[in-house]
Amino acid sequence: MIKKENHISILNFKGWIKSLNISRTYLLISILFFSFAGVMNYFSGKYVDNIYLSPDLILDNIPVFNIGAYFVWGIFITIGFFLLYPLLFRFEMFCYSFNQLSFLVIIRNIFIVLTPLQYRLEAAAVTFPWPINSWNFDNDLFFSGHVAIPFLGFLIFKDSKVRYVFLGLTFLMALVTILTHRHYSIDIFAAPFIAYSCYKLFDFILIKTKLTKFFGKGKN
């Protein structure tokens, strides 16, 4: 008989708070790692701020839909769900998933610098709320974080039905992103493949360096 795994959920509030206190150091490391990824995101975006326009076979043949609000709030909802689900219902996976997200952002920043592209001039206008708007850049394009992040959630939570929510968000954000012309088609199509590679590479690094103690290891 297979023993059912007990997840650390906020529904067992005392156990959840106890785990939160025990994991203070790991949570701090996760926050610092994500902060490093955020700083990299800022400087990589600044670096590619003045780049020339590139053609796109798909975008050149479809109209722009002015649904920029879905582009903005869609990624907020996606990231919020990505973090809150393990925090509240799978706390044993929170640090691991948080650090997987940070690693994906870091790799994306490297790709942004190595693959500079200019945003489409006809793209739907978007306005991120303050203070995030000052960290948003038009030319931080390859690859699409709007698509990669929910797909990463699909990979991480593969033992839960919630993975289908992340898969649905992946397709939804891909559609919104291409209809708004906020990304080139290659940014969108490449995102799941790179997200999968990052997911596997992060696990490989943790195992080889024995850093699972600090960065967590998901129970997949």
Backbone torsions as a table, in degrees:
resi	resn	phi	psi	omega
1	MET	NA	132.2	-179.7
2	ILE	-81.5	126.2	179.6
3	LYS	-75.1	129.8	-179.4
4	LYS	-73.1	131.7	-178.8
5	GLU	-75.5	134.2	178.0
6	ASN	-92.6	118.1	178.8
7	HIS	-88.8	149.7	177.8
8	ILE	-87.3	103.4	-173.1
9	SER	-119.3	151.7	177.4
10	ILE	-65.6	-15.8	176.7
11	LEU	-65.0	-26.9	169.2
12	ASN	-102.2	79.6	-166.0
13	PHE	-59.7	-43.3	-178.1
14	LYS	-64.0	-43.8	178.2
15	GLY	-65.5	-36.6	179.6
16	TRP	-65.8	-45.2	178.5
17	ILE	-63.6	-40.0	178.6
18	LYS	-61.5	-45.0	178.7
19	SER	-64.7	-36.6	178.4
20	LEU	-61.6	-44.4	179.9
21	ASN	-66.9	-41.5	-179.9
22	ILE	-64.0	-32.7	-173.6
23	SER	-95.3	16.4	-176.4
24	ARG	-54.8	-45.2	-178.1
25	THR	-63.6	-43.6	-178.9
26	TYR	-67.4	-35.7	177.2
27	LEU	-65.2	-40.8	178.3
28	LEU	-63.0	-43.0	177.8
29	ILE	-61.3	-41.8	179.8
30	SER	-63.3	-41.1	179.9
31	ILE	-66.8	-41.7	178.7
32	LEU	-65.1	-40.0	178.9
33	PHE	-63.7	-42.3	178.7
34	PHE	-68.0	-36.5	177.8
35	SER	-63.5	-40.4	176.1
36	PHE	-60.9	-42.4	177.9
37	ALA	-62.9	-38.7	179.1
38	GLY	-65.2	-41.1	177.9
39	VAL	-64.5	-42.2	176.0
40	MET	-60.3	-39.6	179.9
41	ASN	-61.3	-39.4	180.0
42	TYR	-64.5	-49.5	-174.8
43	PHE	-74.2	-32.3	175.7
44	SER	-68.2	-37.0	176.7
45	GLY	-65.2	-41.0	177.3
46	LYS	-63.7	-36.7	-176.2
47	TYR	-63.9	-38.0	-175.1
48	VAL	-100.1	24.6	-174.4
49	ASP	-69.8	-23.6	-178.2
50	ASN	-123.3	87.2	-176.9
51	ILE	-129.9	155.5	-178.5
52	TYR	-84.1	154.9	-178.3
53	LEU	-71.8	144.2	177.5
54	SER	-119.0	149.2	177.7
55	PRO	-75.4	161.1	178.5
56	ASP	-148.9	119.5	-174.9
57	LEU	-59.4	-38.8	-177.9
58	ILE	-79.3	-51.3	-177.0
59	LEU	-64.6	-29.5	179.1
60	ASP	-68.0	-12.6	-174.3
61	ASN	-122.2	9.6	174.5
62	ILE	-129.2	148.2	-178.7
63	PRO	-74.7	164.3	176.2
64	VAL	-88.1	133.5	174.7
65	PHE	-105.3	125.8	-177.2
66	ASN	-81.7	71.4	179.4
67	ILE	-121.5	44.4	-178.3
68	GLY	-59.5	-30.4	179.9
69	ALA	-62.5	-36.0	177.5
70	TYR	-67.7	-34.2	177.8
71	PHE	-64.9	-42.9	-178.0
72	VAL	-71.8	-57.6	-173.7
73	TRP	-75.8	-22.1	176.4
74	GLY	-62.4	-42.3	-179.4
75	ILE	-73.5	-33.4	175.8
76	PHE	-62.5	-45.8	179.5
77	ILE	-63.7	-41.4	-179.9
78	THR	-61.8	-50.1	-179.7
79	ILE	-65.7	-40.8	178.2
80	GLY	-59.2	-45.2	179.4
81	PHE	-67.3	-39.2	179.1
82	PHE	-57.8	-39.1	-177.0
83	LEU	-89.7	-39.3	-174.6
84	LEU	-73.3	-33.8	-179.6
85	TYR	-60.0	-53.1	177.3
86	PRO	-69.0	-33.6	-179.9
87	LEU	-60.5	-41.8	-174.3
88	LEU	-93.9	-32.2	-171.5
89	PHE	-122.9	-13.9	178.6
90	ARG	-140.2	58.0	-170.3
91	PHE	-60.6	-27.0	178.7
92	GLU	-63.2	-14.7	-179.7
93	MET	-110.1	1.5	-172.0
94	PHE	-64.0	-53.0	-177.9
95	CYS	-61.3	-40.0	179.4
96	TYR	-61.6	-49.0	-178.4
97	SER	-68.2	-37.3	178.3
98	PHE	-61.5	-44.3	-179.2
99	ASN	-73.3	-31.0	172.4
100	GLN	-61.2	-42.7	177.7
101	LEU	-61.6	-45.2	180.0
102	SER	-61.8	-42.0	179.5
103	PHE	-63.1	-41.3	177.8
104	LEU	-61.6	-42.5	179.3
105	VAL	-63.6	-41.4	179.2
106	ILE	-62.7	-46.6	178.8
107	ILE	-62.7	-39.6	178.6
108	ARG	-62.6	-38.9	178.9
109	ASN	-62.3	-38.3	177.4
110	ILE	-64.5	-43.6	178.4
111	PHE	-63.3	-38.2	-179.6
112	ILE	-59.0	-43.8	-179.2
113	VAL	-71.0	-38.4	-177.3
114	LEU	-80.3	-20.4	-178.8
115	THR	-128.3	67.9	-177.1
116	PRO	-70.6	131.1	178.2
117	LEU	-137.4	148.9	175.4
118	GLN	-93.3	140.7	179.1
119	TYR	-66.4	155.9	179.9
120	ARG	-69.9	128.2	-176.3
121	LEU	-64.3	-25.3	-178.9
122	GLU	-89.4	1.5	-174.7
123	ALA	-59.0	148.8	178.7
124	ALA	-60.5	139.6	179.9
125	ALA	-70.3	139.0	176.8
126	VAL	-132.0	146.8	177.1
127	THR	-134.1	113.5	176.4
128	PHE	-84.7	145.2	-179.4
129	PRO	-66.3	154.0	175.8
130	TRP	-68.6	142.2	3.2
131	PRO	-93.8	3.3	-176.0
132	ILE	-63.5	-29.3	-177.7
133	ASN	-58.0	-32.1	179.9
134	SER	-73.1	-12.4	178.2
135	TRP	-104.9	6.9	-179.5
136	ASN	-100.5	131.9	-178.7
137	PHE	-126.0	149.7	-176.9
138	ASP	-76.8	-31.9	-171.1
139	ASN	-99.2	11.3	176.9
140	ASP	-87.4	78.9	-164.1
141	LEU	-105.4	-48.8	-172.0
142	PHE	-98.9	116.3	7.8
143	PHE	-107.8	173.0	-175.3
144	SER	-74.0	115.4	174.7
145	GLY	-70.6	-28.1	178.4
146	HIS	-60.0	-30.9	-179.9
147	VAL	-95.9	-39.2	-175.3
148	ALA	-67.1	-39.3	-175.0
149	ILE	-65.9	-51.1	177.4
150	PRO	-63.4	-32.5	178.2
151	PHE	-67.9	-34.6	174.7
152	LEU	-62.0	-40.2	175.8
153	GLY	-60.6	-39.9	176.7
154	PHE	-59.4	-39.2	-178.9
155	LEU	-73.8	-42.0	-175.6
156	ILE	-68.6	-44.0	-175.2
157	PHE	-99.4	44.8	-174.0
158	LYS	-70.9	-12.8	179.2
159	ASP	-96.3	8.4	-177.2
160	SER	-127.3	151.0	177.9
161	LYS	-65.9	-16.3	179.3
162	VAL	-64.4	-17.9	178.6
163	ARG	-59.4	-30.5	179.9
164	TYR	-70.6	-28.1	174.1
165	VAL	-65.7	-44.8	178.7
166	PHE	-65.5	-37.3	177.7
167	LEU	-65.1	-41.8	176.4
168	GLY	-62.1	-40.6	177.4
169	LEU	-64.6	-33.6	178.1
170	THR	-61.0	-49.2	179.6
171	PHE	-67.5	-39.2	-179.3
172	LEU	-64.3	-46.0	-179.7
173	MET	-69.2	-32.0	175.7
174	ALA	-63.7	-42.7	179.7
175	LEU	-65.1	-47.0	179.7
176	VAL	-61.2	-43.1	-177.3
177	THR	-63.9	-41.4	-178.5
178	ILE	-75.9	-33.4	179.5
179	LEU	-71.6	-29.1	177.6
180	THR	-85.8	-8.7	-176.6
181	HIS	60.4	26.0	180.0
182	ARG	-78.3	-15.1	175.9
183	HIS	-136.7	153.4	169.6
184	TYR	-71.0	157.3	-179.0
185	SER	-61.5	-34.8	179.7
186	ILE	-65.7	-32.6	176.8
187	ASP	-59.8	-38.3	-175.9
188	ILE	-78.2	-47.7	-176.3
189	PHE	-68.9	-30.8	-178.6
190	ALA	-79.4	-23.7	-172.2
191	ALA	-55.6	-49.1	-179.7
192	PRO	-62.1	-37.0	-179.2
193	PHE	-67.5	-41.4	179.0
194	ILE	-70.9	-37.5	177.6
195	ALA	-60.7	-41.7	178.1
196	TYR	-64.0	-42.3	179.4
197	SER	-63.3	-42.0	178.3
198	CYS	-63.7	-42.3	179.2
199	TYR	-58.0	-46.9	179.7
200	LYS	-70.9	-39.9	-178.6
201	LEU	-65.4	-40.5	179.2
202	PHE	-62.1	-44.6	177.1
203	ASP	-61.1	-42.8	179.7
204	PHE	-60.7	-44.9	179.9
205	ILE	-63.2	-43.2	-179.8
206	LEU	-61.8	-42.7	-178.3
207	ILE	-68.3	-45.6	-176.6
208	LYS	-69.3	-35.5	-177.8
209	THR	-94.7	-5.7	-179.5
210	LYS	58.5	38.1	179.9
211	LEU	-96.4	11.1	179.7
212	THR	-60.9	-25.6	178.7
213	LYS	-61.1	-34.5	-175.7
214	PHE	-100.0	-31.4	-175.2
215	PHE	-106.4	-2.7	174.8
216	GLY	83.7	159.0	174.4
217	LYS	-141.3	122.0	-178.2
218	GLY	-69.2	150.0	174.3
219	LYS	-95.7	85.5	-175.0
220	ASN	-86.6	NA	NA
